[in-house]
Amino acid sequence: MRILHAGVASFTLCFLAGELFAADALYLDEKTPEAHAFDWSGPYFGLAGGFAWSKAEVDGGAIVAAVLPDKKRLYADGMFGGVYAGYNRAFGPWIFGIEGDAQLSDIALEYRKGAFSASYDTDWFATARLRAGYSIGRILPYVTAGVALAHGTLKTEHETTHHLTFDQKDTFAGYALGAGMDMAFSERLIGRLEYLYLDLPDTLHKRVGDLDIEPVGHTLRFGMAYKF
């Protein structure tokens, strides 16, 4: 957890440094027409980090009512960090591309009541998506959609009722939808702000009732990429 937070903090400092450096370069060229245009075509690779949140809805069964009488909806959140890469192609001001990303995460849900405890952790998630945007000089707002994967671990423990104690791991496949904005700070450095909604299959475990868990629901990330 501390390593992930330190990584996000370091990345943020690099992002701000890149912005200041690029601002000087843009200022020197602001009187030329080229300063207001940018070639988005080509491959790129970047680092990203951010915050994610999701929910778990619990429904069904006398056992669930016994161990979770006061909680029918639980929430998880946490940080994540990883890499992304893609390729863009320009058709006039319209930009189309393909992108993939993968990240480690510390998105956790924990619950404890009496002798019963439960936790759910999303260890990693990844997406492969298409992107479409409209270039406004050095700014590129875009929408994106594609497929998503996530891996999670569900653990429960009861001090006296052993059939409520188990450790289940799953990999989920679903889809991702979102929107974001890229900004070219220089000819090579491109910053990013992006929101994604990930819809993945629910986790159902009949041993403790129906557990409706979203491994990753929503993500907000900041990134910095190098354009080749």
C-alpha positions as CSV (number, residue, x, y, z in Angstrom):
1,M,0.0,0.0,0.0
2,R,2.8,2.4,1.0
3,I,4.7,1.5,-2.2
4,L,1.6,2.2,-4.4
5,H,1.0,5.6,-2.7
6,A,4.6,6.5,-3.1
7,G,4.5,5.5,-6.8
8,V,1.4,7.7,-7.4
9,A,3.0,10.6,-5.6
10,S,6.2,10.3,-7.6
11,F,4.2,10.1,-10.8
12,T,2.3,13.2,-9.9
13,L,5.6,15.2,-9.4
14,C,6.8,13.9,-12.8
15,F,3.5,15.0,-14.4
16,L,3.8,18.6,-13.0
17,A,7.5,18.8,-14.0
18,G,6.6,17.8,-17.6
19,E,3.9,20.4,-17.7
20,L,6.2,23.2,-16.6
21,F,8.8,22.1,-19.1
22,A,6.3,21.9,-21.9
23,A,4.8,25.3,-21.0
24,D,8.2,27.0,-21.7
25,A,8.4,25.3,-25.1
26,L,4.9,26.4,-26.1
27,Y,5.6,29.9,-25.0
28,L,8.7,30.2,-27.3
29,D,6.6,29.0,-30.3
30,E,3.3,30.7,-29.5
31,K,3.7,33.2,-32.4
32,T,3.9,30.5,-35.0
33,P,0.9,28.6,-36.5
34,E,2.6,25.3,-35.8
35,A,2.3,25.9,-32.0
36,H,-1.5,25.5,-32.4
37,A,-1.4,22.2,-34.3
38,F,-0.3,18.7,-33.2
39,D,0.2,15.5,-35.0
40,W,-1.6,12.8,-32.9
41,S,-0.8,10.0,-35.3
42,G,1.6,7.3,-34.1
43,P,2.4,4.9,-31.2
44,Y,2.7,6.0,-27.5
45,F,3.6,4.4,-24.1
46,G,2.8,5.9,-20.7
47,L,2.4,5.5,-17.0
48,A,-0.8,6.1,-15.1
49,G,-2.2,6.0,-11.6
50,G,-5.5,6.9,-9.9
51,F,-8.4,6.1,-7.6
52,A,-11.1,3.4,-8.0
53,W,-14.4,2.7,-6.2
54,S,-17.1,0.0,-6.3
55,K,-19.8,-1.5,-4.3
56,A,-21.0,-5.0,-3.1
57,E,-24.7,-5.7,-2.7
58,V,-25.6,-8.6,-0.4
59,D,-28.9,-10.3,-0.9
60,G,-30.6,-13.6,0.1
61,G,-30.5,-16.3,2.7
62,A,-31.0,-16.6,6.4
63,I,-27.2,-16.9,6.9
64,V,-26.6,-13.6,5.2
65,A,-29.3,-12.0,7.3
66,A,-27.6,-13.4,10.4
67,V,-24.1,-12.2,9.7
68,L,-25.0,-8.9,7.9
69,P,-28.2,-7.7,9.5
70,D,-27.3,-4.0,9.3
71,K,-25.4,-4.0,6.0
72,K,-27.0,-4.7,2.6
73,R,-24.6,-2.6,0.6
74,L,-20.8,-2.4,1.2
75,Y,-18.3,-0.1,-0.6
76,A,-14.8,-0.6,-1.7
77,D,-12.1,1.9,-2.8
78,G,-8.4,2.2,-3.3
79,M,-5.5,3.2,-5.4
80,F,-4.0,1.7,-8.6
81,G,-1.0,2.3,-10.9
82,G,0.2,0.8,-14.1
83,V,1.1,1.2,-17.8
84,Y,-0.8,1.9,-21.0
85,A,0.1,1.9,-24.7
86,G,-1.7,2.5,-28.0
87,Y,-1.7,3.8,-31.5
88,N,-3.6,6.8,-33.0
89,R,-4.4,7.7,-36.6
90,A,-5.6,11.1,-37.6
91,F,-8.3,11.7,-40.3
92,G,-8.4,15.5,-40.3
93,P,-9.4,16.7,-36.9
94,W,-10.8,13.3,-36.1
95,I,-8.5,10.9,-34.2
96,F,-9.1,7.1,-33.9
97,G,-7.0,4.7,-32.0
98,I,-6.6,1.5,-30.1
99,E,-5.2,1.2,-26.6
100,G,-4.4,-1.4,-23.9
101,D,-3.6,-0.9,-20.2
102,A,-2.7,-3.0,-17.2
103,Q,-2.4,-2.1,-13.5
104,L,-1.9,-3.4,-10.1
105,S,-4.4,-2.2,-7.5
106,D,-5.2,-2.0,-3.8
107,I,-9.0,-1.8,-4.0
108,A,-10.3,-3.4,-0.8
109,L,-13.5,-4.0,1.0
110,E,-13.5,-5.1,4.6
111,Y,-16.4,-6.0,7.0
112,R,-16.4,-7.4,10.5
113,K,-19.2,-8.1,12.9
114,G,-18.8,-10.3,16.0
115,A,-17.3,-13.6,15.0
116,F,-17.7,-13.0,11.3
117,S,-15.3,-11.1,9.0
118,A,-15.1,-10.7,5.2
119,S,-12.8,-9.0,2.8
120,Y,-12.7,-8.5,-1.0
121,D,-9.6,-7.3,-2.8
122,T,-9.1,-6.5,-6.5
123,D,-5.5,-7.4,-7.2
124,W,-5.2,-6.2,-10.8
125,F,-7.3,-5.1,-13.8
126,A,-6.7,-4.5,-17.5
127,T,-8.6,-3.2,-20.5
128,A,-8.3,-3.2,-24.3
129,R,-10.2,-0.4,-26.0
130,L,-11.0,1.6,-29.1
131,R,-10.8,5.4,-28.9
132,A,-12.4,8.2,-30.9
133,G,-11.7,11.9,-30.4
134,Y,-11.8,15.3,-32.0
135,S,-8.5,17.3,-32.0
136,I,-8.7,20.9,-30.8
137,G,-5.1,21.9,-31.4
138,R,-3.0,20.3,-28.6
139,I,-6.1,19.1,-26.7
140,L,-7.9,15.8,-27.6
141,P,-11.2,15.0,-25.9
142,Y,-12.3,11.4,-26.6
143,V,-14.6,8.6,-25.8
144,T,-13.6,5.0,-25.4
145,A,-15.0,1.5,-25.2
146,G,-13.7,-2.1,-25.1
147,V,-13.2,-5.2,-23.0
148,A,-12.0,-5.5,-19.4
149,L,-10.5,-8.1,-17.1
150,A,-10.1,-8.0,-13.3
151,H,-8.9,-10.4,-10.7
152,G,-10.2,-10.5,-7.1
153,T,-10.0,-12.5,-3.9
154,L,-13.0,-13.0,-1.6
155,K,-12.2,-14.2,1.9
156,T,-14.6,-14.9,4.8
157,E,-14.0,-16.3,8.3
158,H,-16.3,-17.3,11.1
159,E,-14.8,-18.3,14.5
160,T,-17.4,-21.0,15.1
161,T,-19.3,-21.7,11.9
162,H,-16.8,-23.3,9.6
163,H,-18.9,-23.5,6.4
164,L,-18.8,-19.7,6.5
165,T,-15.0,-19.7,6.2
166,F,-13.5,-19.9,2.7
167,D,-11.1,-18.3,0.3
168,Q,-12.3,-17.7,-3.3
169,K,-10.3,-16.2,-6.2
170,D,-11.8,-15.3,-9.6
171,T,-10.9,-13.5,-12.8
172,F,-13.8,-11.5,-14.4
173,A,-14.3,-10.5,-18.0
174,G,-16.6,-7.6,-19.0
175,Y,-16.6,-4.3,-20.8
176,A,-15.3,-0.8,-20.2
177,L,-16.8,2.6,-21.2
178,G,-15.4,6.0,-20.6
179,A,-14.2,9.4,-21.7
180,G,-11.1,11.5,-21.2
181,M,-8.9,14.2,-22.4
182,D,-5.3,14.1,-23.7
183,M,-3.1,17.3,-23.8
184,A,0.2,17.6,-25.7
185,F,2.7,19.4,-23.5
186,S,5.4,19.0,-26.1
187,E,5.9,17.1,-29.4
188,R,6.6,13.9,-27.3
189,L,4.9,14.3,-23.9
190,I,1.1,13.8,-23.6
191,G,-0.8,14.1,-20.4
192,R,-4.1,12.5,-19.7
193,L,-7.2,12.7,-17.5
194,E,-9.6,9.7,-17.9
195,Y,-12.7,8.2,-16.3
196,L,-13.7,4.6,-17.0
197,Y,-16.7,2.6,-15.9
198,L,-16.0,-1.2,-15.8
199,D,-18.9,-3.6,-15.8
200,L,-17.8,-7.0,-14.8
201,P,-19.8,-10.2,-13.9
202,D,-21.0,-10.4,-10.4
203,T,-19.5,-12.7,-7.8
204,L,-22.0,-15.2,-6.6
205,H,-21.2,-17.6,-3.8
206,K,-24.1,-19.8,-2.6
207,R,-22.3,-20.8,0.6
208,V,-23.1,-17.4,2.2
209,G,-26.0,-16.3,0.1
210,D,-25.9,-14.2,-3.1
211,L,-22.9,-11.8,-3.0
212,D,-23.2,-9.2,-5.8
213,I,-19.7,-7.8,-6.1
214,E,-18.4,-5.3,-8.6
215,P,-14.6,-6.1,-8.7
216,V,-13.9,-2.6,-10.2
217,G,-16.8,-0.2,-10.7
218,H,-15.3,3.3,-11.5
219,T,-11.8,4.5,-12.1
220,L,-10.3,8.0,-12.4
221,R,-6.8,8.1,-13.6
222,F,-4.0,10.6,-14.5
223,G,-1.3,9.6,-17.0
224,M,1.7,10.8,-18.9
225,A,2.8,9.2,-22.2
226,Y,5.7,9.4,-24.5
227,K,4.8,9.6,-28.2
228,F,7.2,7.9,-30.6
